[in-house]
Amino acid sequence: MVKIAPYGTWISPVSATIAATAHRSPQWVGAHAGSVWWTESRPEEGGRVTLLRGVPGGPPAELLGEPWNVRNRVHEYGGRPWTGLDAGIAFTNWDDQRVYLADPERGAPTPLSPRPERRHGLRYADLTAGPDGTHVWCVRETVTGDRPTDIRRDLVGLPTSGAAATDPDAVRVLGASHHFMTGPKVSPDGGRAAWIGWEHPRMPWDGTELCVAEIGPDGVFGPHRVLAGGPAESVCQVEWDGSESLLALT
């Protein structure tokens, strides 16, 4: 039956809940151990983000149920929240911003990063496996004060053994170059690392720099070189093309 109502008072059969629940786009898609993995939001669970693995001939398998929320707030809008390791899947959890290691065959996820002294005082993003498999490489944000700009960023390695969960000194500081940085990417031969950095007040689409550094015997980066970009050129993506060359999108 048609119902006539004044402008602005008509009630739509499509609610905000229905509209939000219909949106489940995959994000942070990647391959690990012969499977495709990705994150996906759960609007019906308060916007929680879960991690899924593709299963041939069947529905995706969910690695992490409630209350795990595979997100982070690095740079405030977040960065890549997971990576595959020989020991399992490393991921960031929204509630405490810590990095965890998940292996369905070993029970509940275990922390890899230390507990921050203040809520969301330590944040991690752009997770990737280090060259020797003993560390998770990422960019770390450290809150140093009460102002929004009181943030320090470093490129760090978290031991996959979980040693840093109770000993903050076990975190390996790899290097730092700019106020804002993406996580490092290791070359196929394990000899170099590449990342993108930029300075305040520039936005990343205004101007960034592509940095490359040698990886020393101790796993720490040497002095970095800038290969591309600048105040008026934005390098927005970089991938290794073998161990001696890079592909960069500017």
Buried (B, 14 or more C-beta within 10 A) or exposed (E): EEEEEEEEEEEEEEEEEEEEEEEEEBBBEBEBEEBBBBBBBBBEEEEBBBBBBBEEEEEBEEBBEEEBBBBBBBBEEBBBBBBBBEBBBBBBBBEBBBBBBBBEEEEEBBBBBBEBEEEBBBBBBBBBBBBEEBBBBBBBBBBEEEEEEEBEBBBBBBBBEBBBBEEEEBBBEBBBBBBBBBBBBBBEEEEBBBBBBBEEEBEBEEBBBBBBBBBEEEBBBEEBEEBBBBEEEBBBEBEBEEEEEBEBEE
